[in-house]
Amino acid sequence: MSEQTRGEDQPAAPAGGDEALTTPELVIISGMSGAGRSTAAKCLEDLGWFVVDNLPPALIPTMVDLGARSQGNVARIAVVVDVRGRSFFDSLRESLTDLDAKGVTRRIVFLEASDNALVQRFESVRRPHPLQGDGRIVDGIAAERDLLRELRGDADLVIDTSNLNVHELRAKMDAQFAGGDEPELRATVMSFGYKYGLPVDADHVVDCRFLPNPHWVPELRPYTGTSEEVAGYVFNQPGAKEFLDRYAELLQLIAGGYRREGKRYVTIAVGCTGGKHRSVAMSERLARRLAAEGVETVVVHRDMGRE
């Protein structure tokens, strides 16, 4: 049989035969040094993800292409990108643009922590910050924040690990990535106390301090906003139910936009003075509303019990 010459109108068969290539899911893990990137990566590895640490950003599209040719053996890829590869970091934006053009489903997880927490962690292991050079640890942290500022703004999920231990961080990652079908949108509703500082990983901040404080009601002071006594008191105040209704409507509008833009995670921080009564009650009710509207919702009470 004579060999048939392939003409210009006959494209080459894809590598691996005639089977259609399946593009793997991609998660890019980045964030501050000392904030828990390795723990987050290990959690995804335990969940069955193929994890690559410190991959130069320019090679991310190549890794995705290789995964697509694995005949389904590499369906989910996680890549850790950090300042150890800072000579390659400028190419990350180009790689992300390339992935978007190819229609790759990719998410960015950014691990954040306060300066105090990071300093304590570096001092506890007696290691220098990778960017501090001849300066102090705080100098390296400041340089890294500046370098990562744009990436943090593009992140789909920001996790503040300042007050989290390893097990709590793993629980947060499990909550976001374990399970079956990926929901369209996941929401974390977090109560907090203003006197302990704003949550740095919040996408939206809600202030409940316009409502009377149950702290000043002696019989309610020992309870938290999870109790029926406190919740009843809070929502019997003028404006409380209306506030919940209107903010839930606003979030419904925002959620629709997030879905259209492909944003899968949102953190809503609800604050009061101490994070024990009003914000807790409002967070619980708001989470129920979101769940009823089809948003997968997790409730976190950051400061309850700190007083």
NORCORFEN-V190847 format. One record per pair of residues at least 12 apart in sequence whose ideal C-beta (glycine too) atoms are under 8 Angstrom apart, sorted by the first residue. I is the first residue (numbers start at 1). J is the second residue. D is the distance in whole Angstrom. If there is no record, write none. Layout:
# NORCORFEN-V190847
i=<I,I>
j=<J,J>
d=<D,D>
This chain:
# NORCORFEN-V190847
i=<15,16,16,19,21,21,22,22,22,23,23,23,23,23,23,23,24,24,24,24,24,24,24,24,24,25,25,25,25,25,26,26,26,26,26,26,26,26,26,26,26,27,27,27,27,27,27,27,27,27,27,27,28,28,28,28,28,28,28,28,29,29,29,29,29,29,29,29,30,30,30,30,30,30,30,30,30,30,31,31,31,31,31,31,31,31,32,32,32,32,32,32,32,32,33,33,33,33,33,33,33,33,33,34,34,34,34,34,34,35,35,35,35,35,36,36,36,36,36,36,36,37,37,37,38,38,39,39,39,39,40,40,40,40,40,41,41,41,43,43,43,43,43,44,44,44,44,45,47,47,47,48,49,49,49,49,50,50,50,50,50,51,51,51,51,52,52,52,52,53,54,54,54,54,54,55,55,55,55,56,56,56,57,57,57,57,57,57,57,58,58,58,58,60,60,60,60,60,61,61,61,61,63,63,64,64,64,64,83,83,83,83,83,84,86,86,89,92,93,96,107,107,107,107,108,108,108,108,108,109,109,109,109,110,110,110,110,110,110,110,111,111,112,112,112,112,112,112,112,112,113,113,113,114,114,114,115,115,116,117,117,117,118,118,119,119,119,122,123,128,129,129,130,131,131,131,156,156,156,157,157,157,158,158,158,159,159,159,160,160,160,162,163,175,176,182,183,183,183,184,184,184,185,185,185,185,185,185,185,185,185,186,186,186,186,186,186,186,187,187,187,187,187,187,187,187,187,187,187,188,188,188,188,188,188,188,188,189,189,189,189,189,189,189,189,189,189,190,190,190,190,190,190,190,190,190,190,191,191,191,191,191,191,191,191,191,191,191,191,191,191,191,191,192,192,192,192,192,192,192,193,193,193,193,193,193,193,193,193,193,194,194,194,194,194,194,195,195,196,196,196,196,198,198,199,199,199,201,202,202,202,203,203,203,204,204,204,204,204,204,205,205,206,206,206,206,206,206,206,207,207,208,208,208,208,208,208,209,209,209,209,210,210,211,211,211,211,211,211,212,213,213,213,213,214,214,214,214,214,215,215,215,215,217,220,220,223,224,224,224,224,224,224,225,225,225,225,225,225,225,225,225,225,225,226,226,226,226,226,230,230,230,231,231,231,234,234,234,234,235,235,240,243,244,244,244,244,247,248,248,248,251,251,251,251,252,254,255,255,255,268,270,270,270,274,274,274,275,275,275,275,275,276,276,276,276,280,280,283,283,284,287>
j=<69,69,71,71,68,69,68,72,75,64,67,68,102,103,104,105,50,64,67,68,70,74,75,76,77,75,76,77,105,106,60,64,76,77,78,79,99,104,105,106,107,44,49,76,77,78,79,106,107,108,109,177,60,78,79,81,106,107,108,109,41,44,78,79,80,81,109,111,80,81,82,108,109,110,111,148,151,155,82,109,110,111,112,148,152,159,111,112,113,118,141,144,145,148,82,83,118,129,130,131,140,141,144,113,117,118,121,122,129,111,112,113,118,161,111,113,159,161,164,166,169,80,82,111,53,80,166,169,170,173,109,111,159,169,173,53,78,80,169,170,173,174,177,76,78,173,177,78,174,177,178,76,76,77,78,177,67,74,76,77,78,77,78,79,80,77,78,79,80,80,80,81,82,84,85,79,80,81,85,85,88,91,81,85,88,89,91,92,95,88,91,94,95,79,81,92,95,99,95,98,99,102,77,79,77,99,102,104,130,131,144,147,148,130,131,147,147,151,150,154,156,157,264,265,151,154,155,156,157,155,156,157,159,148,151,152,155,157,158,159,159,161,152,158,159,160,161,162,200,201,160,161,162,160,162,200,138,141,162,161,162,163,137,141,137,138,141,137,137,140,141,144,144,143,144,147,263,264,265,176,264,265,200,201,267,172,173,201,199,200,201,200,302,298,265,264,264,295,296,259,264,294,255,258,259,263,264,265,266,295,296,264,265,266,295,296,297,298,255,265,266,267,268,287,290,295,296,297,298,265,266,267,268,297,298,299,300,268,270,283,286,287,290,297,298,299,300,202,267,268,269,270,283,299,300,301,302,225,269,270,271,272,275,279,280,282,283,299,300,301,302,303,304,269,270,271,275,279,302,303,271,272,273,274,275,276,279,302,303,306,207,209,271,272,273,275,273,274,275,302,303,306,269,271,267,269,302,267,267,268,269,266,267,268,251,254,266,267,268,269,269,271,247,268,269,270,271,282,286,271,272,270,271,272,278,279,282,271,272,273,278,239,243,234,237,239,240,272,278,237,272,273,277,278,230,233,234,277,278,273,274,276,277,233,233,277,277,276,277,280,301,304,305,276,277,278,279,280,281,282,283,284,301,304,280,281,284,301,304,277,280,281,281,284,285,277,278,281,282,281,285,282,282,282,285,286,289,286,286,289,290,268,286,289,290,293,266,290,293,295,286,282,283,286,303,306,307,301,302,303,304,306,303,304,305,307,301,304,299,301,299,299>
d=<6,5,6,7,4,6,6,6,7,7,8,5,7,7,6,7,8,6,4,6,8,6,5,6,5,7,5,7,5,8,7,6,8,5,8,7,7,6,7,4,7,7,7,8,7,5,7,7,5,8,6,8,7,8,5,6,7,7,5,7,6,8,6,7,5,7,5,7,7,5,6,7,7,6,7,7,6,8,8,8,5,3,6,7,8,8,6,6,6,6,7,6,7,7,7,6,7,6,6,8,8,8,6,7,8,5,4,6,8,4,6,4,7,5,5,8,8,5,7,8,5,6,6,5,8,8,6,5,7,8,6,6,8,7,5,6,6,5,8,5,4,7,8,8,4,7,6,7,7,6,6,7,5,7,5,8,7,5,7,5,7,8,5,8,7,7,7,5,7,5,6,8,7,5,6,5,7,7,8,5,4,7,6,7,5,6,5,4,5,6,4,7,6,6,8,8,5,7,6,5,6,7,6,7,7,7,8,6,6,6,6,6,8,6,8,7,7,7,8,8,4,7,7,8,7,6,4,5,7,7,7,5,7,8,7,5,4,7,5,7,6,6,7,6,7,5,7,8,5,6,7,5,5,8,4,7,6,6,8,7,4,8,8,5,5,6,7,5,7,7,6,7,8,4,5,8,6,6,5,6,8,4,8,4,7,6,8,6,6,5,4,8,7,6,7,7,8,8,4,5,7,8,6,6,6,8,6,8,7,5,7,6,5,8,7,5,8,7,8,8,5,8,6,8,5,5,7,5,7,8,7,5,7,8,5,8,6,5,7,5,6,4,7,6,7,5,7,7,6,7,5,7,7,8,5,8,6,7,8,5,7,8,6,4,5,7,4,8,7,5,6,7,7,6,7,5,5,6,5,5,7,7,6,4,3,7,7,8,4,7,8,7,5,7,6,8,6,6,7,8,5,7,7,7,7,5,7,6,5,7,4,5,5,7,8,8,7,8,5,7,5,7,6,7,7,5,7,7,8,6,8,6,7,5,4,5,5,7,6,6,7,7,8,6,5,7,6,8,5,6,7,6,7,7,5,5,7,4,7,7,7,7,6,7,6,7,8,5,7,6,8,6,8,7,5,7,7,3,4,7,7,7,8,8,6,8,6,8,8,5,8,6,4,7,7,7,6,4,7,7,7,8,8,7,6,7,7,7,7,4,7,7,8,8,7,6,8,8,7,6,7,5,5,7,7,8,6,7,6,3,6,7,7,6,8,6,5,6,6,7,6,5>
